């Protein structure tokens, strides 16, 4: 088998484009929004439960 590094530049899937970058950014924003909202509700429920 040949070295995979030689063929990566010919494979279009590895090329970064604007659409991929935008979707990646939106995915991280939504992930951290979900995590932050979950932590906020968890802390709220914890303190109300006290």
SELUMBA-638299 format. One record per atom (N, C-alpha, C): residue number from 1; residue in three letters; chain; atom name; x, y, z. Coordinates in pm, whole numbers, plus 50000, padded with zeros to 5 digits. Each point is the difference from the previous one (the first is absolute). Layout:
% residues N
NUM, ALA, A, CA, X, Y, Z
...
//
This chain:
% residues 50
1, UNK, A, N, 50084, 49880, 50000
1, UNK, A, CA, 49916, 50120, 50000
1, UNK, A, C, 50088, 50125, 50000
2, UNK, A, N, 49960, 50098, 49922
2, UNK, A, CA, 50079, 50122, 49992
2, UNK, A, C, 49977, 50090, 50121
3, UNK, A, N, 50088, 50096, 50014
3, UNK, A, CA, 49987, 50096, 50108
3, UNK, A, C, 49875, 50085, 49977
4, UNK, A, N, 49913, 50009, 50101
4, UNK, A, CA, 49873, 50071, 49986
4, UNK, A, C, 50021, 50150, 49987
5, UNK, A, N, 50113, 50052, 50050
5, UNK, A, CA, 50023, 50144, 49994
5, UNK, A, C, 50017, 50050, 49857
6, UNK, A, N, 50041, 49912, 49910
6, UNK, A, CA, 50021, 50043, 49862
6, UNK, A, C, 49869, 50024, 49927
7, UNK, A, N, 49893, 49935, 50045
7, UNK, A, CA, 49873, 50008, 49929
7, UNK, A, C, 49900, 50095, 50064
8, UNK, A, N, 50032, 50059, 50112
8, UNK, A, CA, 49902, 50084, 50069
8, UNK, A, C, 49969, 50127, 49924
9, UNK, A, N, 50097, 50053, 49926
9, UNK, A, CA, 49976, 50124, 49927
9, UNK, A, C, 49909, 49979, 49879
10, UNK, A, N, 49986, 49877, 49955
10, UNK, A, CA, 49914, 49971, 49885
10, UNK, A, C, 49859, 49960, 50044
11, UNK, A, N, 49980, 49983, 50129
11, UNK, A, CA, 49870, 49959, 50051
11, UNK, A, C, 49924, 50124, 50045
12, UNK, A, N, 49889, 50028, 49934
12, UNK, A, CA, 49927, 50126, 50023
12, UNK, A, C, 49937, 50007, 50138
13, UNK, A, N, 49980, 49887, 50065
13, UNK, A, CA, 49934, 49999, 50130
13, UNK, A, C, 50079, 50069, 50109
14, UNK, A, N, 50132, 50010, 49982
14, UNK, A, CA, 50082, 50063, 50102
14, UNK, A, C, 50014, 50151, 49983
15, UNK, A, N, 49952, 50050, 49885
15, UNK, A, CA, 50014, 50143, 49976
15, UNK, A, C, 49898, 50076, 50084
16, UNK, A, N, 50047, 50100, 50071
16, UNK, A, CA, 49913, 50080, 50086
16, UNK, A, C, 49934, 50108, 49914
17, UNK, A, N, 49869, 50009, 50005
17, UNK, A, CA, 49931, 50106, 49928
17, UNK, A, C, 49915, 50082, 50097
18, UNK, A, N, 49942, 50106, 49948
18, UNK, A, CA, 49927, 50094, 50086
18, UNK, A, C, 49877, 49935, 50061
19, UNK, A, N, 49930, 49916, 49924
19, UNK, A, CA, 49880, 49933, 50051
19, UNK, A, C, 50035, 49908, 50117
20, UNK, A, N, 50106, 49922, 49985
20, UNK, A, CA, 50040, 49910, 50109
20, UNK, A, C, 50039, 50080, 50124
21, UNK, A, N, 50071, 50109, 49979
21, UNK, A, CA, 50042, 50082, 50114
21, UNK, A, C, 49879, 50058, 50072
22, UNK, A, N, 49901, 50047, 49924
22, UNK, A, CA, 49879, 50055, 50060
22, UNK, A, C, 49922, 49895, 50077
23, UNK, A, N, 49987, 49881, 49944
23, UNK, A, CA, 49927, 49894, 50068
23, UNK, A, C, 50073, 49954, 50126
24, UNK, A, N, 50133, 49998, 49992
24, UNK, A, CA, 50080, 49961, 50116
24, UNK, A, C, 49981, 50102, 50113
25, UNK, A, N, 50001, 50128, 49964
25, UNK, A, CA, 49980, 50105, 50100
25, UNK, A, C, 49861, 49990, 50061
26, UNK, A, N, 49899, 49982, 49917
26, UNK, A, CA, 49863, 49987, 50052
26, UNK, A, C, 49986, 49878, 50090
27, UNK, A, N, 50067, 49891, 49964
27, UNK, A, CA, 49993, 49879, 50081
27, UNK, A, C, 50059, 50025, 50139
28, UNK, A, N, 50117, 50069, 50006
28, UNK, A, CA, 50061, 50028, 50130
28, UNK, A, C, 49914, 50096, 50082
29, UNK, A, N, 49942, 50103, 49934
29, UNK, A, CA, 49914, 50093, 50073
29, UNK, A, C, 49879, 49928, 50058
30, UNK, A, N, 49936, 49916, 49921
30, UNK, A, CA, 49883, 49928, 50048
30, UNK, A, C, 50037, 49901, 50109
31, UNK, A, N, 50115, 49936, 49986
31, UNK, A, CA, 50045, 49907, 50104
31, UNK, A, C, 50016, 50070, 50133
32, UNK, A, N, 50072, 50112, 50001
32, UNK, A, CA, 50025, 50070, 50125
32, UNK, A, C, 49875, 50068, 50054
33, UNK, A, N, 49907, 50040, 49912
33, UNK, A, CA, 49872, 50052, 50048
33, UNK, A, C, 49923, 49890, 50074
34, UNK, A, N, 49997, 49881, 49942
34, UNK, A, CA, 49930, 49888, 50064
34, UNK, A, C, 50065, 49965, 50132
35, UNK, A, N, 50133, 49994, 50003
35, UNK, A, CA, 50072, 49968, 50124
35, UNK, A, C, 49975, 50109, 50104
36, UNK, A, N, 50010, 50127, 49959
36, UNK, A, CA, 49981, 50111, 50093
36, UNK, A, C, 49859, 50005, 50057
37, UNK, A, N, 49900, 49977, 49915
37, UNK, A, CA, 49862, 50000, 50047
37, UNK, A, C, 49978, 49883, 50095
38, UNK, A, N, 50057, 49885, 49969
38, UNK, A, CA, 49986, 49885, 50088
38, UNK, A, C, 50063, 50024, 50136
39, UNK, A, N, 50118, 50060, 50002
39, UNK, A, CA, 50067, 50030, 50127
39, UNK, A, C, 49919, 50104, 50077
40, UNK, A, N, 49950, 50101, 49931
40, UNK, A, CA, 49921, 50105, 50066
40, UNK, A, C, 49874, 49942, 50065
41, UNK, A, N, 49927, 49917, 49926
41, UNK, A, CA, 49881, 49938, 50056
41, UNK, A, C, 50035, 49905, 50114
42, UNK, A, N, 50112, 49929, 49985
42, UNK, A, CA, 50042, 49910, 50107
42, UNK, A, C, 50033, 50073, 50128
43, UNK, A, N, 50074, 50111, 49989
43, UNK, A, CA, 50032, 50080, 50118
43, UNK, A, C, 49875, 50062, 50060
44, UNK, A, N, 49910, 50048, 49914
44, UNK, A, CA, 49874, 50058, 50048
44, UNK, A, C, 49921, 49894, 50078
45, UNK, A, N, 49987, 49882, 49943
45, UNK, A, CA, 49927, 49894, 50069
45, UNK, A, C, 50068, 49958, 50130
46, UNK, A, N, 50132, 50003, 50000
46, UNK, A, CA, 50073, 49964, 50122
46, UNK, A, C, 49973, 50101, 50112
47, UNK, A, N, 50010, 50128, 49968
47, UNK, A, CA, 49980, 50103, 50103
47, UNK, A, C, 49854, 50011, 50042
48, UNK, A, N, 49906, 49978, 49907
48, UNK, A, CA, 49859, 50001, 50038
48, UNK, A, C, 49972, 49878, 50089
49, UNK, A, N, 50064, 49890, 49970
49, UNK, A, CA, 49980, 49879, 50079
49, UNK, A, C, 50054, 50011, 50141
50, UNK, A, N, 50097, 50088, 50021
50, UNK, A, CA, 50051, 50020, 50134
50, UNK, A, C, 49896, 50072, 50084
//
